[in-house]
């Protein structure tokens, strides 16, 4: 199936997800990377592990890490992003002021047992081979990935029926990734 574009106002940012997996907007509610890790609106039978990649290590630090954890250059403010400080258990260091991974407190309310989730920050610049082997509940691609990286990210979520979110402005034009989100009729209609 081809992916679906969602721009519903339920999220503070537009999200694109694979139609064969759970959409980023479910029943009018945003399924954000933070909600997945914390066990918010998404419910999983096992602890969710996910990746938040960007084009470069620095871009990943300045965008997904900033949004999820807090300002990269201000470690004292880490925990002011979408994932609050009291939910962050362990942080592994990466690029200067960057994180390689973070362990997040998951669930622990209602019928959800408390556990830990792991979020890793990755970059496209390392190549597809660095994306092999892991089984994930979610991948949030920040900025348009190359097709081989996008395909590998989808593959990482296949076994779990996980969620894939892509947020980008199509600055590369009608790339192979952008074409995945359009039907043949939509592409043909653009040429008129």
MOZIPE-V262653 format. One record per pair of residues at least 12 apart in sequence whose C-alpha atoms are under 10 Angstrom apart, sorted by the first residue. I is the first residue (numbers start at 1). GAP is how many residues later the second one is. Records with the same first field share a line. If there is no record, write none. Layout:
BEGIN
I=GAP ; GAP
END
This chain:
BEGIN
1=17 ; 18 ; 19 ; 20 ; 179 ; 180
2=15 ; 16 ; 17 ; 18 ; 177 ; 178 ; 179 ; 180 ; 181
3=13 ; 14 ; 15 ; 16 ; 17 ; 18 ; 20 ; 161 ; 175 ; 176 ; 177 ; 178 ; 179 ; 180
4=12 ; 13 ; 14 ; 15 ; 16 ; 19 ; 20 ; 176 ; 177 ; 178
5=12 ; 13 ; 14 ; 18 ; 19 ; 160 ; 161 ; 176 ; 177
6=17 ; 18 ; 19
7=17 ; 18
8=16 ; 17 ; 20 ; 21 ; 22
9=16 ; 19 ; 20 ; 21
10=14 ; 15 ; 16 ; 17 ; 18 ; 19 ; 20 ; 21
11=13 ; 14 ; 17 ; 18 ; 19 ; 20 ; 21
12=18 ; 20
13=17 ; 19 ; 154
14=16 ; 151 ; 152 ; 153 ; 154
15=15 ; 16 ; 17 ; 125 ; 126 ; 149 ; 150 ; 151 ; 152 ; 153
16=124 ; 125 ; 148 ; 149 ; 150 ; 151 ; 152 ; 165
17=122 ; 123 ; 137 ; 146 ; 147 ; 148 ; 149 ; 150 ; 164
18=136 ; 144 ; 145 ; 146 ; 147 ; 148 ; 162 ; 163
19=144 ; 145 ; 162
20=138 ; 141 ; 142 ; 143
21=133 ; 136 ; 137 ; 139 ; 140 ; 141 ; 142 ; 143
22=20 ; 139 ; 140 ; 141 ; 142 ; 143
23=139 ; 140 ; 141 ; 142
24=139 ; 140 ; 141 ; 142
26=15 ; 16
29=12
30=12
31=132 ; 134
32=36 ; 50 ; 106 ; 108 ; 131 ; 133
33=17 ; 18 ; 19 ; 31 ; 35 ; 49 ; 50 ; 86 ; 105 ; 106 ; 107 ; 130 ; 131 ; 132
34=33 ; 34 ; 35 ; 47 ; 48 ; 49 ; 50 ; 70 ; 85
35=47 ; 48 ; 71 ; 72
36=12 ; 13 ; 14 ; 70 ; 71 ; 81 ; 101 ; 102 ; 126 ; 127
37=12 ; 13 ; 46 ; 50 ; 66 ; 67 ; 68 ; 69 ; 70 ; 79 ; 80 ; 81 ; 82 ; 100 ; 101
38=45 ; 46 ; 49 ; 50 ; 66 ; 67 ; 68 ; 69 ; 70 ; 76 ; 77 ; 78 ; 79
39=66 ; 67 ; 68 ; 69 ; 70 ; 73 ; 74 ; 75 ; 76 ; 77 ; 78
40=66 ; 67 ; 69 ; 72
42=121
43=64 ; 68 ; 69
44=63 ; 68 ; 93 ; 116 ; 118
45=67 ; 68
46=67 ; 69 ; 70 ; 71 ; 91 ; 114
47=58 ; 59 ; 60 ; 66 ; 67 ; 68 ; 69 ; 70 ; 71 ; 89 ; 90
48=56 ; 58 ; 67 ; 68 ; 69 ; 70 ; 71 ; 87 ; 88 ; 89 ; 90 ; 112 ; 114
49=54 ; 55 ; 67 ; 68 ; 69 ; 70 ; 71 ; 85 ; 86 ; 87 ; 88 ; 89 ; 90 ; 113
50=51 ; 67 ; 68 ; 69 ; 70 ; 71 ; 84 ; 85 ; 86 ; 87 ; 88 ; 89 ; 90 ; 106 ; 107 ; 112 ; 113 ; 114
51=13 ; 50 ; 67 ; 68 ; 69 ; 70 ; 71 ; 72 ; 80 ; 83 ; 85 ; 86 ; 87 ; 88 ; 89 ; 90 ; 102 ; 105 ; 113
52=12 ; 13 ; 16 ; 49 ; 67 ; 68 ; 69 ; 70 ; 71 ; 86 ; 87 ; 88 ; 89 ; 90 ; 113
53=12 ; 67 ; 68 ; 69 ; 70 ; 71 ; 86 ; 87 ; 88 ; 89 ; 90 ; 92 ; 100
54=67 ; 68 ; 69 ; 70 ; 71 ; 86 ; 87 ; 88 ; 89 ; 90 ; 91
55=67 ; 68 ; 69 ; 70 ; 71 ; 86 ; 87 ; 88 ; 89 ; 90 ; 91
56=66 ; 67 ; 68 ; 69 ; 70
57=37 ; 38 ; 39 ; 41 ; 42 ; 43 ; 64 ; 65 ; 66 ; 67 ; 68 ; 69
58=14 ; 36 ; 37 ; 38 ; 39 ; 40 ; 65
59=39 ; 63 ; 64 ; 83 ; 84
60=35 ; 38 ; 39 ; 40 ; 61 ; 62 ; 63 ; 64 ; 81 ; 82 ; 83
61=12 ; 33 ; 34 ; 35 ; 36 ; 37 ; 38 ; 39 ; 60 ; 61 ; 62
62=35 ; 36
63=79 ; 80
64=17 ; 57 ; 58 ; 76 ; 77 ; 78 ; 79
65=13 ; 16 ; 17 ; 32 ; 33 ; 34 ; 35 ; 36 ; 37 ; 55 ; 56
66=12 ; 13 ; 14 ; 15 ; 16 ; 32
67=12 ; 13 ; 14 ; 15 ; 16
68=12 ; 13 ; 14 ; 15 ; 16
69=12 ; 13 ; 14 ; 15 ; 16 ; 19 ; 30 ; 33
70=12 ; 13 ; 14 ; 15
71=26 ; 27
72=24 ; 25 ; 26 ; 27
73=23 ; 24 ; 25
74=23
75=22 ; 23
83=21 ; 22
84=20 ; 21
85=19
86=18 ; 19
87=16 ; 17 ; 18 ; 19 ; 20 ; 29
88=14 ; 15 ; 16 ; 17 ; 18 ; 28 ; 29 ; 30
89=13 ; 14 ; 15 ; 16 ; 27 ; 28 ; 29
90=12 ; 13 ; 14 ; 15 ; 28
91=12 ; 13 ; 27 ; 28 ; 29
92=28 ; 29
94=27 ; 28
98=23
99=20 ; 21 ; 22 ; 23
100=19 ; 20 ; 21 ; 22
101=17 ; 18 ; 19 ; 20 ; 21
102=15 ; 16 ; 17 ; 18 ; 19
103=13 ; 14 ; 15 ; 16 ; 17
104=12 ; 13 ; 14 ; 15
105=12 ; 13
106=12
117=20
118=18
119=17 ; 19 ; 20
120=19
121=18 ; 19
122=19
123=18 ; 19 ; 22 ; 26
124=17 ; 19 ; 20 ; 21 ; 22 ; 24 ; 25 ; 26
125=20 ; 21 ; 24
126=23
127=19 ; 21 ; 22
128=18 ; 19 ; 20 ; 21 ; 22 ; 23 ; 24 ; 25
129=19 ; 20 ; 23
130=19 ; 22
131=17 ; 18 ; 19 ; 20 ; 21 ; 22 ; 24 ; 25
132=17 ; 20 ; 21 ; 23 ; 24
133=19 ; 22 ; 23
134=19 ; 21 ; 22 ; 23
135=18 ; 20 ; 21 ; 22 ; 23 ; 24 ; 25 ; 27
136=17 ; 18 ; 19 ; 20 ; 21 ; 22 ; 23 ; 24 ; 25 ; 26 ; 27 ; 28
137=19 ; 20 ; 21 ; 22 ; 23 ; 24 ; 25 ; 26 ; 27
138=15 ; 16 ; 18 ; 19 ; 20 ; 22 ; 23 ; 24 ; 25 ; 26 ; 27
139=14 ; 15 ; 17 ; 18 ; 23 ; 24 ; 25 ; 26 ; 27
140=13 ; 23 ; 24 ; 25 ; 26 ; 27
141=12 ; 23 ; 24 ; 25 ; 26 ; 27
142=23 ; 24 ; 25 ; 26 ; 27
143=23 ; 24 ; 25 ; 26 ; 27 ; 28
144=22 ; 23 ; 24 ; 25 ; 26 ; 27 ; 28 ; 31 ; 33 ; 34
145=21 ; 22 ; 23 ; 31 ; 32 ; 33
146=29 ; 30 ; 31
147=28 ; 29 ; 30 ; 31 ; 33
148=28 ; 29
150=14 ; 16 ; 27
151=26
174=13
END
